[in-house]
Amino acid sequence: MLPLRSGYPPTVDWADNVKGEAMTQPTPVTVGKVRRIFQGVGLGLFCLGTIGLLGFQSAAAQNPVELSELETLYPSLDALYIDLHKNPELSLREERTAAKMASRLRDLGFEVTEHVGGNGVVGVLRNGQGPTVLVRTDMDALPVKENTGLNYASTVVVKSDAGESVPVAHACGHDIHMASWVGAATLLAHSKDRWHGTLVFVGQPAEEVLQGADAMVRDGLLTRFPRPDFALAIHDTNLLPAGQIGVIAGPAFAASNAVDITFYGKGGHGALPHLTIDPLLIAARTVVTLQTIVAREVNPFDPAVVTVGTFRAGTKRNVIADEAKIELTVRSYKPEVQKHLLESIERIAKAEAAAAGAPREPSVVVDAKEASEVVFNDPALATRLESALRRAVGDANVVPGMPTPGSEDFGVFGRVAGAPSVLLRVGAIEPGEFAAAKAAGKTLPGPHSPLFAPDREPTIRTGVAAFTVSVLDLLGRPAQGH
């Protein structure tokens, strides 16, 4: 284990992201400065005391609560993170990971139910009258070979359903999310005198395949357990330095659909193309024409993505195949835009096939198992939490976040429950490296990269604080406007 650092990661002055101005060099924050009382986020005002790596701002305290337990708690979170990182499990196979999450919650006094929607874990902690807050972490890893060079890097290789060897790594930072989630659960369970209501801590499986949230809801998450008034989650990012929290109001992650198109032709000898109908050529023309959807059919103010990720056809250079297949990912932030994209894709595919005289229409399949809706951060809740987080970690460390065309299924929980939800972004890159990369106009490896290596200590500590501060704000005083 690396030795713990004695100070908070440098406070970063974040320049205007739109204008692309340079970021100033970090200013160190001493341990002495860290030991401050900040304006609280629960019942009245809270003191976060010596929270180590989190430099909180000063304010008068009333009924202060000490969250300095994070100092003594962190080594166990660090050990948990390393264990999770070294032992990742693929989507729908998170058995050991889920058992670890369930055990941690059970030890804290949560009522724990396992195998909800597959490998899902639900922990309920009741503490009198008050709102119910759902706090989610995802648990699954990716089929990626880790190339970080870390001494705790994953070397796990498993067999796929097809019998192929597949490397596995936490290349999306779900291990960061889990360690932060356990840390927040611990701090909240140990400070029940400072909040009232109900916690529903959810360990979600199969986020990477966009199936876990829906599976848990279908298995009674919102009927077998307390229905949430609010839903919270975090996601680490390489677009912020460690120690910063990004808050987005409105769309945070895009809706996504997977589309598979199979074109049919008339195969034959490659030397006699005039006697064939070449499906590869039809598919190639379609790939090009699809790019006109975003360029010429979608309002420039509505972000949209149509990407062809695979193209498969043929078995030999002198054989014209009977079929060609392409696979697409389609993303946007508005239901009406997503509908238009999907309709246009089908229209273009069929038109290109008809123009080539194909013997039959192409098969256009939208895979329901790989679909996600927009993750929409409730603006009022985002504003409320932003204020609480600014009081806790300082204005310089709470910044506007940028929506991403990536996909997440966290939004299912809030939508189905009819509850406002917010997913916060947590910076994961060592601040000095982040500043140097920004100055050089470079982006460091991030989620889904085999090189993604979060600066684990400040990232986990900030994740714990993001969860804890947000929950205390919602349960420590009456909700405003909800």
Residue pairs with C-beta under 8 A, 6 or more apart in sequence:
1 75
1 78
1 79
1 82
2 457
4 52
4 74
4 75
4 78
4 457
5 53
5 457
5 458
6 31
6 52
7 28
7 29
7 30
7 31
7 34
7 53
8 29
8 34
8 52
8 53
8 54
8 55
8 243
8 458
9 26
9 53
9 241
9 242
9 243
9 430
9 431
9 455
9 458
10 26
10 27
10 28
10 29
10 243
10 431
10 432
11 26
11 27
11 29
11 55
11 243
11 394
11 396
11 397
12 23
12 24
12 26
12 241
12 243
12 244
12 396
12 397
12 431
12 434
12 435
13 23
13 24
13 27
13 396
14 23
14 244
14 396
14 399
15 21
15 22
15 23
15 24
17 399
17 400
17 402
22 438
22 439
23 434
23 435
23 438
23 439
25 435
26 241
26 431
26 432
26 435
29 55
31 50
31 52
33 55
34 50
34 51
34 52
34 53
34 54
34 55
34 56
35 49
35 50
36 48
36 55
36 56
36 57
36 58
37 47
37 48
37 49
37 56
37 58
37 59
37 60
37 61
37 64
38 45
38 46
38 47
38 48
38 56
38 57
38 58
38 59
38 61
38 391
38 392
39 45
39 46
39 57
39 59
39 60
39 391
40 46
40 47
40 61
40 62
40 63
40 64
40 65
40 391
40 472
40 476
41 388
41 391
41 392
41 469
41 470
41 472
41 473
41 476
42 65
42 194
42 195
42 472
42 473
42 475
42 476
42 477
43 63
43 194
43 195
43 476
43 477
44 62
44 63
44 476
44 477
45 59
45 60
45 61
45 62
45 63
45 64
46 61
46 63
46 64
46 65
46 67
46 194
46 472
46 476
47 61
47 64
47 65
47 66
47 67
48 54
48 56
48 65
48 66
48 67
48 68
48 392
48 465
49 64
49 66
49 67
49 68
50 68
50 71
51 67
51 68
51 70
51 71
51 461
51 465
52 68
52 70
52 71
52 74
52 461
53 243
53 457
53 458
53 461
53 462
54 70
54 392
54 393
54 461
54 462
54 465
55 393
55 394
55 397
56 391
56 392
56 393
56 394
57 391
57 392
57 393
57 394
57 395
59 391
63 194
65 191
65 194
65 472
67 187
67 191
67 468
69 186
69 187
69 190
70 183
70 187
70 461
70 464
70 465
73 183
73 186
73 187
74 183
74 457
74 460
74 461
77 179
77 180
77 182
77 183
77 460
77 464
78 179
78 456
78 457
78 460
80 100
80 104
80 178
80 179
80 182
81 175
81 176
81 178
81 179
81 456
81 460
82 152
83 100
84 97
84 100
84 170
84 175
84 178
84 179
85 152
85 153
85 154
85 170
85 175
86 152
86 153
86 154
86 155
86 156
87 96
87 97
87 154
87 156
88 97
88 141
88 142
88 154
88 156
88 168
88 169
88 170
88 175
89 95
89 96
89 97
89 139
89 140
89 141
89 168
90 140
90 141
90 142
90 143
90 158
90 166
90 168
91 140
91 141
91 205
91 206
91 207
91 208
91 209
91 211
91 212
92 118
92 119
92 140
92 205
92 206
92 209
92 211
93 119
93 140
93 158
94 119
94 139
94 140
94 205
94 206
95 119
97 119
97 139
97 140
97 178
98 114
98 119
98 120
98 121
98 139
98 203
98 205
99 114
101 121
101 137
101 139
101 178
101 181
101 182
101 203
102 112
102 114
102 121
102 123
102 203
104 182
104 185
104 186
105 112
105 121
105 123
105 182
105 185
105 201
106 112
106 123
108 123
108 125
108 185
108 186
108 189
109 125
109 189
110 123
110 124
110 125
110 185
110 189
110 199
110 201
111 123
111 124
111 125
111 126
112 121
112 122
112 123
112 124
113 121
113 122
113 123
113 224
113 225
114 120
114 121
116 122
116 216
116 219
116 220
116 221
116 224
117 205
117 212
117 214
117 215
117 216
117 217
117 218
117 219
117 221
118 205
118 206
118 212
118 215
118 216
118 219
119 139
119 205
119 206
120 202
120 203
120 204
120 205
120 212
120 215
120 216
120 219
120 221
121 139
121 201
121 202
121 203
122 200
122 201
122 202
122 203
122 216
122 221
122 224
122 225
123 185
123 199
123 200
123 201
123 202
123 203
124 198
124 199
124 200
124 201
124 225
124 226
125 185
125 188
125 189
125 198
125 199
125 201
126 198
126 226
127 192
127 195
127 196
127 197
127 198
127 199
127 475
128 196
128 197
129 196
129 197
130 195
130 196
130 197
130 198
130 475
131 197
131 198
131 229
131 230
131 474
131 475
131 479
131 482
132 197
132 198
132 199
132 200
132 226
132 227
132 228
132 229
132 230
133 197
133 198
133 199
133 200
133 228
133 229
133 230
133 231
133 232
133 471
133 474
133 475
134 200
134 202
134 228
134 230
134 231
134 232
134 413
134 417
134 419
135 181
135 184
135 185
135 199
135 200
135 201
135 202
135 231
135 232
135 233
135 467
135 471
136 181
136 202
136 203
136 204
136 231
136 232
136 233
136 410
136 413
137 174
137 177
137 178
137 180
137 181
137 201
137 202
137 203
137 204
137 233
138 174
138 177
138 204
138 205
138 207
138 208
138 212
138 233
138 410
139 174
139 178
139 203
139 204
139 205
139 207
140 174
140 205
140 206
140 207
140 208
140 209
140 212
141 154
141 168
141 169
141 170
141 171
141 172
141 174
141 175
141 208
142 168
142 169
142 170
142 171
142 172
142 208
142 448
143 160
143 166
143 167
143 168
144 167
144 168
144 169
144 171
144 448
144 450
145 167
145 169
145 450
146 153
146 154
146 155
146 167
146 169
146 171
146 450
147 450
147 451
148 450
148 451
148 452
148 453
150 453
153 169
154 167
154 168
154 169
154 170
156 167
156 168
156 169
157 165
157 166
157 167
157 168
158 165
158 166
158 168
159 165
159 166
160 166
169 450
171 447
171 448
171 449
171 450
171 452
172 208
172 447
172 448
172 452
173 235
173 236
173 428
173 447
173 452
173 454
174 207
176 236
176 426
176 428
176 454
176 456
176 459
176 460
176 463
177 233
177 234
177 235
177 236
177 463
178 203
179 460
179 463
180 234
180 426
180 460
180 462
180 463
180 464
180 466
180 467
181 201
181 203
181 463
181 467
183 460
183 463
183 464
183 467
183 468
184 463
184 464
184 467
184 468
184 471
185 199
185 201
187 464
187 468
188 195
188 199
188 468
188 471
188 472
194 472
194 476
195 471
195 472
195 475
195 476
196 475
196 476
197 474
197 475
198 226
199 471
199 475
200 225
200 226
200 228
202 216
202 221
202 413
204 212
204 213
204 216
204 410
205 212
205 215
206 212
206 215
207 213
207 408
207 409
207 410
209 369
209 370
210 256
210 369
210 370
210 371
210 372
210 407
210 409
211 369
211 409
212 409
213 409
213 410
213 411
213 412
213 413
214 409
214 412
217 412
217 413
217 416
221 413
222 228
222 416
222 417
227 417
227 419
228 413
228 414
228 417
228 419
229 419
229 474
229 479
229 482
230 381
230 419
230 420
230 421
230 422
230 474
230 479
230 482
231 410
231 413
231 414
231 417
231 419
231 420
231 421
231 422
232 421
232 422
232 423
232 424
232 467
232 470
232 471
233 410
233 421
233 422
233 423
233 424
234 423
234 424
234 425
234 426
234 463
234 466
234 467
235 408
235 423
235 424
235 425
235 426
235 447
236 425
236 426
236 427
236 428
236 447
236 454
236 459
236 463
237 246
237 425
237 426
237 427
237 428
237 446
237 447
238 428
238 429
238 443
238 444
238 445
238 446
238 447
238 452
239 246
239 402
239 425
239 427
239 443
239 446
240 246
240 399
240 401
240 425
240 426
240 427
240 428
240 429
240 434
241 427
241 429
241 430
241 431
241 434
241 435
242 427
242 428
242 429
242 430
242 431
242 434
242 454
242 455
242 458
242 459
242 462
243 393
243 397
243 427
243 431
243 458
243 462
244 397
244 398
244 399
244 426
244 427
244 462
245 389
245 393
245 397
245 398
245 399
245 424
245 425
245 426
245 427
245 462
245 466
246 399
246 400
246 401
246 402
246 424
246 425
246 426
246 427
247 377
247 382
247 385
247 386
247 389
247 398
247 399
247 400
247 401
247 422
247 424
247 425
248 377
248 382
248 400
248 401
248 402
248 403
248 423
248 425
249 377
249 378
249 379
249 382
249 383
250 376
250 377
250 379
250 382
250 403
251 333
251 374
251 375
251 376
251 377
251 403
252 375
252 376
252 377
252 401
252 403
252 404
252 408
252 423
253 372
253 374
253 375
253 403
253 404
253 406
253 407
253 408
253 410
253 411
253 423
254 303
254 305
254 331
254 332
254 333
254 374
254 403
254 404
254 405
254 406
254 407
255 331
255 332
255 333
255 335
255 338
255 372
255 373
255 374
255 407
256 329
256 330
256 331
256 370
256 371
256 372
256 407
257 329
257 330
257 331
257 338
257 342
257 366
257 367
257 370
257 371
258 327
258 328
258 329
258 330
258 366
258 367
258 370
258 371
259 327
259 328
259 329
259 330
259 342
259 345
259 364
259 365
259 366
259 367
260 325
260 326
260 327
260 328
260 363
260 364
260 365
260 367
261 283
261 286
261 325
261 326
261 327
261 328
261 345
261 349
261 362
261 363
261 364
261 365
262 323
262 324
262 325
262 362
262 363
263 279
263 282
263 283
263 286
263 323
263 324
263 325
263 326
263 349
263 353
263 358
263 362
264 279
264 322
264 323
264 353
264 358
264 359
264 360
264 361
264 362
264 363
265 276
265 277
265 278
265 279
265 280
265 282
265 320
265 321
265 322
265 323
265 324
265 356
265 358
265 359
266 276
266 277
266 322
266 359
267 276
267 319
267 320
267 321
267 322
268 275
268 276
268 319
268 320
269 275
269 276
269 318
269 319
269 320
270 317
270 318
270 319
270 320
271 318
273 320
276 320
277 356
277 357
277 358
277 359
278 320
278 356
279 313
279 321
279 322
279 323
279 324
279 358
280 313
280 314
280 320
280 321
280 324
281 356
282 324
282 352
282 353
282 356
282 358
282 362
283 311
283 313
283 324
283 325
283 326
284 311
285 352
285 355
285 356
286 326
286 348
286 349
286 352
287 308
287 311
287 326
289 348
289 352
290 306
290 308
290 328
290 345
290 348
291 306
293 304
293 306
293 341
293 344
293 345
293 348
294 304
294 305
294 306
294 341
297 340
297 344
298 304
298 332
298 337
298 340
298 341
299 337
302 332
302 333
302 334
302 337
303 332
303 333
303 403
303 405
304 331
304 332
304 337
304 341
305 329
305 330
305 331
305 332
305 405
306 328
306 330
306 341
306 345
307 328
307 329
307 330
308 326
308 327
308 328
309 327
309 328
309 329
310 325
310 326
310 327
311 324
311 325
311 326
312 324
312 325
312 326
313 321
313 323
313 324
313 325
314 320
314 321
314 324
315 321
328 345
330 338
330 341
330 342
330 345
331 338
331 405
331 407
332 338
332 341
333 374
333 403
334 374
335 374
342 366
345 364
346 364
349 362
349 364
350 361
350 362
350 364
353 360
353 361
353 362
354 361
372 407
372 408
372 409
372 411
373 409
373 411
373 412
373 415
374 411
375 408
375 410
375 411
375 421
375 423
376 411
376 414
376 415
376 421
377 421
377 422
377 423
378 414
378 420
378 421
378 422
380 420
380 481
380 482
381 420
381 421
381 422
381 482
382 422
384 473
384 480
385 422
385 424
385 469
385 470
385 473
386 398
388 469
388 470
388 472
388 473
389 398
389 424
389 466
389 469
389 470
390 398
392 465
392 469
393 462
393 465
393 469
397 462
401 424
401 425
406 447
408 423
410 421
410 423
411 421
413 419
413 421
414 420
414 421
420 482
422 470
424 466
424 470
426 459
426 462
426 463
426 466
427 434
427 459
427 462
428 446
428 454
428 455
428 459
429 437
429 444
429 454
429 455
430 455
431 455
433 444
434 444
437 443
437 444
445 451
445 452
445 453
446 452
